[in-house]
Amino acid sequence: MNARVAVIGGGWAGMAAALTLALAGRQVTIYESARQWGGRARALTLDTPEGPLTLDNGQHILIGAYSDCLALMRGVGVPVDQALARLPMTLRYADGTGLAFPDWAPPFDALAGILGAHGWSWREKQALLARAARWRLQGFRCDDAASVADLCASLPQKLMDEFIAPLCVSALNTPPEISSGAVFLRVLRDALFSGRGGSHFLLPTCDLGQLFPQAAADWLQARGHALRLGARVEALQAEGHAWRVDGERFDAVLLATPSSEAARLAGQTDSLRAWSGSAAALTHTAIATVYARTALPEQRLPAALPLMALRPAAGAPAQFVFDRGHLGGPAGLMAFVVSASVASRADTQAQVLAQAARELGWHGMQPLTTVIDKRATFACTPGLQRPGQALAPGLWACGDYVDGPYPATLEGAVRSGMAAARALESAGQSRAAR
Ligand SMILES: Cc1cc2nc3c(=O)[nH]c(=O)nc-3n(C[C@H](O)[C@H](O)[C@H](O)COP(=O)(O)OP(=O)(O)OC[C@H]3O[C@@H](n4cnc5c(N)ncnc54)[C@H](O)[C@@H]3O)c2cc1C
């Protein structure tokens, strides 16, 4: 059946859904309100005195366990091994403390990384290994109501500060006290036990558009699907089992917008008010990326270690710095990441530059731009009920916020897009069989 399907939203979830539908033989039309593909994980061009500089809406990191992202990238022809720099998991600080896994098979990589961590006492290492062993014995499951802080109760404070909190805030974008323990354990399980390389960090060496969404758009366009940029959908109406998108009729529709827009569009249908209410009720946390140039050639991270953990504290908000000079960007370009960001743009920038001077000795940095995405991720709190993917016959939702095992991540978005497309597909087949 070559039914027409509309995908509303051209972020990573929408693109994953569109590819899955296209491969199943559907004719796809994608509506994207912005002038470029990628949503929250998109390229950003900055005018500088030296000419245009391509950055990202925010510094992103993937891990080796993001198997669906990697498979889709390969499927649309992205040379994954060049587009992503791969390094074994590392949480090294500027003073040389912290841990770095060797490139070994699991669980020996984690075991050796923890035992070899610099700056942790034997008692701290033992405590972390014992807790990890307990999580494994419990199948990386816990009570839905447990927070990450609950899971880690009685772990030494140093481990909380230097291991759990940085991992938690980078995976869930919320501090351990308000982060879902169940979701954290799921990410940990996939990173540590999905196979060799699952815990590797994958750092983009091209912009986020090229990494997947633009490549997916090119692939779809070449196969005759309809791609509409700068096309914000205003109205969605049911017509029997079909749907009208701004008046145009489709056999099925997939909402792949952020939760607030999906709530607005679904809320136009009386029977979808409950779903719309649950999507609108999600709360969000911000991420800031401060892009700045170092003043001196020696102010660099080592090429083999292009990211470094920082020590956030009052007035020093960044958790990580990435040396984009080793990741396809100009020499000396740094991206500082502030997860769970709360301060204003000006304060964030000033505080991060002061933190870089104090912690890394990088005085005289030149700020380029600070990007703050206030609705970067939904707050993945303990026991959170997320909206489901099936709304009504012929109407589905996907996106990082839709019910699923992952927090707001690229892999969560992509898996949700693929799952909704497959569900739409099998619902269509069973309807056709009746
Ligand atoms: C600064 C930042 C840093 C992050 N870091 C990481 C990271 O390191 N690792 C990681 O895995 N994840 C990270 N994330 C999270 C990740 O980017 C998101 O989870 C993912 O991009 C969400 O994809 P999505 O397709 O679900 O939603 P979106 O990207 O929000 O896509 C939705 C699309 O719908 C479009 N749209 C909205 N309304 C309409 C309408 N009415 N009509 C048509 N189109 C519409 C939007 O323009 C958008 O393009 C980060 C996010 C941010 C913001």
The ligand as a Gaussian input file, in Angstrom:
#p B3LYP/6-31G(d) Opt

LIG

0 1
 C       21.972000      22.213000      23.700000
 C       21.585000      20.765000      23.639000
 C       22.526000      19.780000      23.911000
 C       22.173000      18.444000      23.852000
 N       23.133000      17.502000      24.048000
 C       22.836000      16.205000      23.784000
 C       23.867000      15.245000      23.769000
 O       25.039000      15.535000      24.021000
 N       23.541000      13.949000      23.459000
 C       22.259000      13.589000      23.153000
 O       22.037000      12.410000      22.833000
 N       21.261000      14.485000      23.163000
 C       21.522000      15.782000      23.466000
 N       20.522000      16.724000      23.435000
 C       19.131000      16.281000      23.225000
 C       18.806000      16.067000      21.752000
 O       19.246000      17.140000      20.956000
 C       17.289000      15.937000      21.615000
 O       16.840000      14.891000      22.471000
 C       16.846000      15.604000      20.186000
 O       17.464000      16.452000      19.252000
 C       15.334000      15.723000      20.101000
 O       14.907000      15.418000      18.795000
 P       13.375000      15.446000      18.405000
 O       13.314000      15.125000      16.969000
 O       12.607000      14.620000      19.366000
 O       12.873000      16.945000      18.656000
 P       13.318000      18.321000      17.978000
 O       14.764000      18.297000      17.709000
 O       12.812000      19.402000      18.869000
 O       12.562000      18.350000      16.577000
 C       11.251000      18.816000      16.412000
 C       11.143000      19.602000      15.117000
 O        9.790000      20.005000      14.922000
 C        9.782000      21.291000      14.332000
 N        8.456000      21.888000      14.545000
 C        7.956000      22.366000      15.708000
 N        6.683000      22.790000      15.513000
 C        6.373000      22.554000      14.220000
 C        5.196000      22.761000      13.429000
 N        4.075000      23.288000      13.954000
 N        5.236000      22.436000      12.115000
 C        6.357000      21.904000      11.566000
 N        7.502000      21.689000      12.277000
 C        7.502000      21.987000      13.594000
 C       10.931000      21.989000      15.047000
 O       11.376000      23.120000      14.322000
 C       11.966000      20.883000      15.132000
 O       12.821000      20.879000      14.023000
 C       20.840000      18.072000      23.547000
 C       19.878000      19.062000      23.291000
 C       20.257000      20.390000      23.328000
 C       19.213000      21.434000      23.022000

